Amino acid sequence: MEQPAPFSPGVTKGMVREHAYRLYRDKLPDHPLTLADWVLAEKDLVNSMEAEEDGVAV
């Protein structure tokens, strides 16, 4: 599946792609990422970024 455009302000496709590949490296390259995988990766990335801003160790 082609990577969808991010829905979160300030988040780029490249940022999500890098995070997704770290999250799903055990799944790749045997199984392509699904839309759900991309959405979960973006949400996880945004949560990580917000936690860093709040000074919480992730």
OpenMM code with the backbone's topology and positions (N, CA, C; nanometers):
from openmm import Vec3, app, unit

residues = "MET GLU GLN PRO ALA PRO PHE SER PRO GLY VAL THR LYS GLY MET VAL ARG GLU HIS ALA TYR ARG LEU TYR ARG ASP LYS LEU PRO ASP HIS PRO LEU THR LEU ALA ASP TRP VAL LEU ALA GLU LYS ASP LEU VAL ASN SER MET GLU ALA GLU GLU ASP GLY VAL ALA VAL".split()
positions = [
    Vec3(0.0852, -0.1185, 0.0000),
    Vec3(0.0000, 0.0000, 0.0000),
    Vec3(0.0886, 0.1233, 0.0000),
    Vec3(0.0474, 0.2211, -0.0770),
    Vec3(0.1195, 0.3477, -0.0793),
    Vec3(0.0953, 0.4218, 0.0512),
    Vec3(0.1983, 0.4879, 0.0994),
    Vec3(0.1873, 0.5612, 0.2254),
    Vec3(0.0893, 0.6772, 0.2111),
    Vec3(-0.0081, 0.6870, 0.3008),
    Vec3(-0.1027, 0.7997, 0.2954),
    Vec3(-0.0390, 0.9272, 0.3496),
    Vec3(-0.0986, 1.0391, 0.3161),
    Vec3(-0.0520, 1.1670, 0.3696),
    Vec3(-0.0833, 1.1735, 0.5192),
    Vec3(0.0070, 1.2290, 0.5982),
    Vec3(-0.0183, 1.2420, 0.7418),
    Vec3(-0.1353, 1.3363, 0.7692),
    Vec3(-0.2068, 1.3102, 0.8758),
    Vec3(-0.3191, 1.3959, 0.9135),
    Vec3(-0.2834, 1.4895, 1.0275),
    Vec3(-0.1681, 1.4697, 1.0904),
    Vec3(-0.1255, 1.5519, 1.2037),
    Vec3(-0.0449, 1.6715, 1.1543),
    Vec3(-0.0784, 1.7924, 1.2022),
    Vec3(-0.0028, 1.9114, 1.1626),
    Vec3(0.1431, 1.8991, 1.2074),
    Vec3(0.2357, 1.9394, 1.1216),
    Vec3(0.3771, 1.9391, 1.1566),
    Vec3(0.4464, 1.8046, 1.1398),
    Vec3(0.3732, 1.7035, 1.0928),
    Vec3(0.4302, 1.5705, 1.0736),
    Vec3(0.4395, 1.5437, 0.9237),
    Vec3(0.5574, 1.5006, 0.8783),
    Vec3(0.5774, 1.4745, 0.7364),
    Vec3(0.5700, 1.3252, 0.7077),
    Vec3(0.5543, 1.2936, 0.5802),
    Vec3(0.5546, 1.1531, 0.5388),
    Vec3(0.6852, 1.0853, 0.5786),
    Vec3(0.7954, 1.1576, 0.5608),
    Vec3(0.9263, 1.1016, 0.5946),
    Vec3(0.9381, 1.0660, 0.7419),
    Vec3(0.8858, 1.1519, 0.8276),
    Vec3(0.8892, 1.1253, 0.9717),
    Vec3(0.8090, 1.0002, 1.0050),
    Vec3(0.6903, 0.9895, 0.9466),
    Vec3(0.6048, 0.8734, 0.9721),
    Vec3(0.6695, 0.7474, 0.9150),
    Vec3(0.7264, 0.7588, 0.7947),
    Vec3(0.7893, 0.6426, 0.7302),
    Vec3(0.9035, 0.5892, 0.8167),
    Vec3(0.9887, 0.6778, 0.8643),
    Vec3(1.1020, 0.6363, 0.9478),
    Vec3(1.0522, 0.5683, 1.0757),
    Vec3(0.9518, 0.6264, 1.1383),
    Vec3(0.8971, 0.5699, 1.2618),
    Vec3(0.8304, 0.4349, 1.2349),
    Vec3(0.7563, 0.4265, 1.1263),
    Vec3(0.6883, 0.3008, 1.0912),
    Vec3(0.7890, 0.1898, 1.0658),
    Vec3(0.8982, 0.2208, 0.9966),
    Vec3(0.9977, 0.1180, 0.9681),
    Vec3(1.0650, 0.0704, 1.0965),
    Vec3(1.0813, 0.1604, 1.1945),
    Vec3(1.1356, 0.1167, 1.3242),
    Vec3(1.0355, 0.0289, 1.3984),
    Vec3(0.9089, 0.0672, 1.3940),
    Vec3(0.8057, -0.0094, 1.4656),
    Vec3(0.7822, -0.1470, 1.4042),
    Vec3(0.7843, -0.1530, 1.2734),
    Vec3(0.7438, -0.2748, 1.2032),
    Vec3(0.8586, -0.3469, 1.1339),
    Vec3(0.9823, -0.3236, 1.1756),
    Vec3(1.0960, -0.3844, 1.1064),
    Vec3(1.0896, -0.5366, 1.1052),
    Vec3(1.0255, -0.5970, 1.2063),
    Vec3(1.0134, -0.7430, 1.2083),
    Vec3(0.9104, -0.7918, 1.1057),
    Vec3(0.8174, -0.7062, 1.0684),
    Vec3(0.7124, -0.7409, 0.9718),
    Vec3(0.7611, -0.7244, 0.8273),
    Vec3(0.8509, -0.6286, 0.8075),
    Vec3(0.9004, -0.5981, 0.6732),
    Vec3(1.0179, -0.6882, 0.6393),
    Vec3(1.0507, -0.7182, 0.5189),
    Vec3(0.9820, -0.6840, 0.3953),
    Vec3(0.8806, -0.7897, 0.3533),
    Vec3(0.8587, -0.8911, 0.4352),
    Vec3(0.7684, -1.0002, 0.3979),
    Vec3(0.6235, -0.9567, 0.3830),
    Vec3(0.5817, -0.8579, 0.4610),
    Vec3(0.4427, -0.8124, 0.4582),
    Vec3(0.4397, -0.6604, 0.4456),
    Vec3(0.3807, -0.6081, 0.3391),
    Vec3(0.3725, -0.4622, 0.3246),
    Vec3(0.2859, -0.4013, 0.4342),
    Vec3(0.3126, -0.2757, 0.4630),
    Vec3(0.2357, -0.2070, 0.5666),
    Vec3(0.0953, -0.1760, 0.5160),
    Vec3(-0.0014, -0.1891, 0.6052),
    Vec3(-0.1408, -0.1600, 0.5732),
    Vec3(-0.1725, -0.0160, 0.6114),
    Vec3(-0.2888, 0.0303, 0.5728),
    Vec3(-0.3337, 0.1632, 0.6126),
    Vec3(-0.3364, 0.1740, 0.7642),
    Vec3(-0.3848, 0.0706, 0.8313),
    Vec3(-0.3887, 0.0704, 0.9775),
    Vec3(-0.2482, 0.0828, 1.0365),
    Vec3(-0.1498, 0.0158, 0.9758),
    Vec3(-0.0113, 0.0256, 1.0231),
    Vec3(0.0388, 0.1692, 1.0137),
    Vec3(0.0104, 0.2354, 0.8997),
    Vec3(0.0552, 0.3733, 0.8819),
    Vec3(-0.0107, 0.4655, 0.9841),
    Vec3(-0.1404, 0.4481, 1.0063),
    Vec3(-0.2126, 0.5336, 1.1017),
    Vec3(-0.1601, 0.5122, 1.2433),
    Vec3(-0.1396, 0.3871, 1.2817),
    Vec3(-0.0868, 0.3593, 1.4157),
    Vec3(0.0546, 0.4145, 1.4322),
    Vec3(0.1356, 0.4053, 1.3290),
    Vec3(0.2714, 0.4598, 1.3358),
    Vec3(0.2675, 0.6110, 1.3542),
    Vec3(0.1791, 0.6779, 1.2818),
    Vec3(0.1687, 0.8235, 1.2962),
    Vec3(0.1202, 0.8612, 1.4356),
    Vec3(0.0199, 0.7916, 1.4858),
    Vec3(-0.0304, 0.8202, 1.6207),
    Vec3(0.0777, 0.7964, 1.7251),
    Vec3(0.1536, 0.6885, 1.7103),
    Vec3(0.2613, 0.6586, 1.8042),
    Vec3(0.3693, 0.7661, 1.7976),
    Vec3(0.4024, 0.8100, 1.6774),
    Vec3(0.5016, 0.9152, 1.6602),
    Vec3(0.4556, 1.0441, 1.7278),
    Vec3(0.3315, 1.0828, 1.7054),
    Vec3(0.2785, 1.2056, 1.7656),
    Vec3(0.2783, 1.1936, 1.9181),
    Vec3(0.2379, 1.0802, 1.9711),
    Vec3(0.2402, 1.0594, 2.1163),
    Vec3(0.3821, 1.0706, 2.1705),
    Vec3(0.4797, 1.0152, 2.0992),
    Vec3(0.6197, 1.0227, 2.1411),
    Vec3(0.6682, 1.1668, 2.1407),
    Vec3(0.6319, 1.2400, 2.0362),
    Vec3(0.6736, 1.3803, 2.0248),
    Vec3(0.6126, 1.4633, 2.1376),
    Vec3(0.4845, 1.4394, 2.1687),
    Vec3(0.4180, 1.5131, 2.2763),
    Vec3(0.4790, 1.4790, 2.4109),
    Vec3(0.5141, 1.3549, 2.4315),
    Vec3(0.5743, 1.3134, 2.5579),
    Vec3(0.7110, 1.3797, 2.5758),
    Vec3(0.7873, 1.3898, 2.4662),
    Vec3(0.9173, 1.4561, 2.4738),
    Vec3(0.9009, 1.6044, 2.5087),
    Vec3(0.7991, 1.6679, 2.4520),
    Vec3(0.7734, 1.8093, 2.4808),
    Vec3(0.7364, 1.8275, 2.6281),
    Vec3(0.6675, 1.7315, 2.6841),
    Vec3(0.6260, 1.7392, 2.8246),
    Vec3(0.7373, 1.6955, 2.9197),
    Vec3(0.8502, 1.6513, 2.8629),
    Vec3(0.9615, 1.6085, 2.9466),
    Vec3(0.9474, 1.4692, 3.0014),
    Vec3(0.8641, 1.3889, 2.9413),
    Vec3(0.8435, 1.2517, 2.9850),
    Vec3(0.9320, 1.1608, 2.9016),
    Vec3(1.0063, 1.0743, 2.9674),
    Vec3(1.0913, 0.9796, 2.8938),
    Vec3(1.0058, 0.8772, 2.8253),
    Vec3(1.0346, 0.8535, 2.6972),
    Vec3(0.9567, 0.7566, 2.6205),
    Vec3(1.0345, 0.6290, 2.6070),
] * unit.nanometer
topology = app.Topology()
chain = topology.addChain("A")
for resn in residues:
    res = topology.addResidue(resn, chain)
    for name in ("N", "CA", "C"):
        topology.addAtom(name, app.Element.getBySymbol(name[0]), res)
